[in-house]
Amino acid sequence: MTRLLLSMWLLLFCGCGGPKLSDDREVSLEIGEIKTILVDSVSREQTITVKASSPGAPIDLHVYLPQYEEAIERKITLGKPPENLLASQVNAEEASVSAVVPARQETVIRLQPAGRTAATVHLTISN
């Protein structure tokens, strides 16, 4: 009985590794359109990887925490580099970024065409 309880405790606290994040989708962006995807929080720090592919239409990809959204949007609108980004890649047809997300924090992934071309983005989010 003691061995069973110990095994369950070890599995619960050491071996679970948290929920797996695996999101694969197509995102359509019109000229000037901004789309955001919210990634749910988890109970511990995690590293997420975001990959975006948009052949023929460069995009801007930003990853940040929701509490900084207003300030980040303001900076991007003014053409200034935003602060408090977890990860970012701009003017890319192929983007791949990793971001360390604190425990119990949702994450925002922001996509926008980098130029005057609509884009179809293949987006993969994982941890």
C-alpha positions as CSV (number, residue, x, y, z in Angstrom):
1,M,0.0,0.0,0.0
2,T,2.8,2.4,0.9
3,R,4.5,1.6,-2.4
4,L,1.3,2.4,-4.3
5,L,0.8,5.7,-2.5
6,L,4.5,6.7,-3.1
7,S,4.2,5.8,-6.8
8,M,1.0,7.8,-7.2
9,W,2.6,10.8,-5.4
10,L,5.7,10.6,-7.7
11,L,3.6,10.4,-10.8
12,L,1.4,13.3,-9.7
13,F,4.1,15.7,-8.7
14,C,7.1,14.7,-10.7
15,G,6.2,12.8,-13.8
16,C,3.2,14.4,-15.3
17,G,5.0,17.3,-17.0
18,G,1.9,19.4,-17.4
19,P,-0.6,19.6,-20.3
20,K,0.7,19.3,-23.8
21,L,0.0,22.2,-26.1
22,S,-0.5,21.4,-29.8
23,D,-2.4,23.8,-31.9
24,D,-2.2,23.7,-35.7
25,R,-4.4,26.0,-37.8
26,E,-4.8,28.2,-40.8
27,V,-5.3,32.0,-40.2
28,S,-6.5,34.3,-43.0
29,L,-5.3,37.9,-42.7
30,E,-6.7,40.7,-44.9
31,I,-4.5,43.8,-45.6
32,G,-4.0,45.7,-42.3
33,E,-5.9,43.1,-40.3
34,I,-4.7,42.1,-36.9
35,K,-5.6,38.7,-35.4
36,T,-4.8,37.5,-31.9
37,I,-4.8,34.0,-30.4
38,L,-5.0,33.5,-26.7
39,V,-3.1,30.6,-25.2
40,D,-4.5,29.4,-21.9
41,S,-2.4,29.5,-18.7
42,V,-0.9,26.5,-17.0
43,S,0.1,26.0,-13.4
44,R,3.8,26.2,-14.0
45,E,6.3,28.0,-16.2
46,Q,6.4,26.7,-19.8
47,T,8.2,27.4,-23.0
48,I,6.0,27.7,-26.0
49,T,7.1,27.6,-29.7
50,V,5.2,29.4,-32.3
51,K,5.9,28.7,-36.0
52,A,4.2,30.6,-38.8
53,S,4.4,30.1,-42.5
54,S,3.0,32.5,-45.0
55,P,4.5,32.0,-48.5
56,G,4.5,35.1,-50.6
57,A,3.1,37.4,-47.9
58,P,5.4,38.5,-45.1
59,I,3.9,38.8,-41.6
60,D,4.7,40.2,-38.2
61,L,4.4,37.8,-35.3
62,H,4.5,39.0,-31.6
63,V,4.1,37.0,-28.4
64,Y,3.3,38.8,-25.1
65,L,1.3,38.7,-21.9
66,P,-2.2,40.2,-22.0
67,Q,-1.4,42.9,-19.4
68,Y,1.0,44.6,-21.8
69,E,-1.4,44.5,-24.8
70,E,-2.4,48.1,-24.8
71,A,1.1,49.5,-24.5
72,I,2.4,47.1,-27.2
73,E,-0.4,48.0,-29.6
74,R,0.3,51.7,-29.0
75,K,4.1,51.2,-29.8
76,I,3.4,49.2,-32.9
77,T,0.8,51.8,-34.2
78,L,3.4,54.5,-33.7
79,G,6.1,52.5,-35.6
80,K,8.2,52.1,-32.5
81,P,9.7,48.9,-31.1
82,P,7.4,47.5,-28.4
83,E,8.7,46.6,-25.0
84,N,7.7,43.6,-22.9
85,L,7.5,41.2,-25.8
86,L,8.2,37.5,-24.9
87,A,9.2,36.9,-28.6
88,S,8.8,38.6,-31.9
89,Q,9.7,38.2,-35.6
90,V,8.8,40.8,-38.2
91,N,8.5,41.0,-42.0
92,A,9.0,37.2,-42.4
93,E,7.3,34.6,-44.6
94,E,8.7,31.9,-42.3
95,A,8.8,32.7,-38.6
96,S,9.7,30.6,-35.6
97,V,10.0,31.9,-32.1
98,S,10.1,30.5,-28.6
99,A,8.9,32.3,-25.5
100,V,9.1,31.5,-21.8
101,V,5.7,32.0,-20.2
102,P,5.4,32.5,-16.5
103,A,3.2,30.2,-14.5
104,R,-0.5,31.0,-14.4
105,Q,-0.2,33.5,-17.3
106,E,-2.2,33.5,-20.5
107,T,-0.2,34.4,-23.6
108,V,-1.2,36.4,-26.6
109,I,0.0,35.6,-30.1
110,R,-0.5,38.5,-32.5
111,L,-0.4,38.2,-36.3
112,Q,-0.5,41.0,-38.9
113,P,0.5,41.2,-42.6
114,A,3.8,43.1,-42.8
115,G,3.0,44.7,-46.1
116,R,0.1,45.5,-48.4
117,T,-0.7,41.9,-49.1
118,A,-3.3,39.6,-47.6
119,A,-1.9,36.5,-46.1
120,T,-2.9,32.9,-45.3
121,V,-0.8,31.8,-42.4
122,H,-0.2,28.2,-41.3
123,L,0.3,28.5,-37.6
124,T,1.7,25.9,-35.2
125,I,1.8,26.5,-31.4
126,S,3.4,23.9,-29.1
127,N,5.2,23.4,-25.9
